[in-house]
């Protein structure tokens, strides 16, 4: 059998499968959907071969939603290794449980190919919705393929919700990275800080760059320019920040009065490195992060950061995943700076 070339230009339907197999649509439906009515072996083989050749995915999501039987939301998250994504995952699970839903979890490890692979697998399963939690990349050619897969899933009755990414045209729940970093910078400039080091991300992550840009703009609005040589891009992790600061000489650190990291995890790596080098925080150098993860309650000194209301983000994401379809919306949840002991008045 040879697939009709037009089938590659639009989502493959059950009608396409039936036409290629040379059977009625009702016969194809019985084979694909597992009907109790018997279908002869020859017809069954023709239908399955046609479905495989066309890349047809059964409309399980739409069937399950129509029956009211789908009680699962699929969550694809970038990681569960760091505290932020672990907290996000827990918040989404709590929010889903509040409305009687379960969450199945998959981890992409920030790999675009893995994210695409997971969505393709989920299209053939039965989640009521797919939630993607994690930031998109500034320049990600593979996103177009991901967008196509998600659109096909949504066309079969599923819902798609993005968290903290705005690079695809689906329901989005975001938090204000730029404004939170901007407001933090203004507050810190008001406390007398003038020579911050900025720790961004070596990976070109969209939301992380928004935090860097907002922080630099916040200091600029207070009349303080941050030169490019004081903006660094270590590996986006505790270890990345730790290694970077270990590579600075004492004079370079002595010229700074603050380290701003784009996440609390990165800030904690910086804090550990400074302590190991005998640099007192906050007496010699202030440190600030972003996210306000719950593990900060055990950090000494208490870390200045930007609070992201994860419970509110999670509830809104689950609501958008289960609400009746409406016009496309991007909900932006405000963030706010939390000034603590790690950045005293200078």
Secondary structure, DSSP 8 states (H G I E B T S, - for coil): ----GGGGGS---HHHHHHHHTS-HHHHHHHHHT-SS---HHHHHHHHHHHHHHT----HHHHHHHHT---EEEEEES-SSSHHHHHHHHHHHHHHHHTT-EEEEEE-TT-HHHHHHHHHHHHTS--SEEEEES--BSS-TTHHHHHHHHHHHHHTT-EEEEES--SSSSEEEEE-HHHHHHHHHHHHHHTT---EEEE--SS-BHHHHHHHHHHHHHHHHTT----GGGEE---SSHHHHHHHHHTS-HHHHHT-SEEEESSHHHHHHHHHHHHHTT--TTTT-EEE-SB--GGGGG-SS--BEEE--HHHHHHHHHHHHHS---S--EEEE--EEE--GGG---
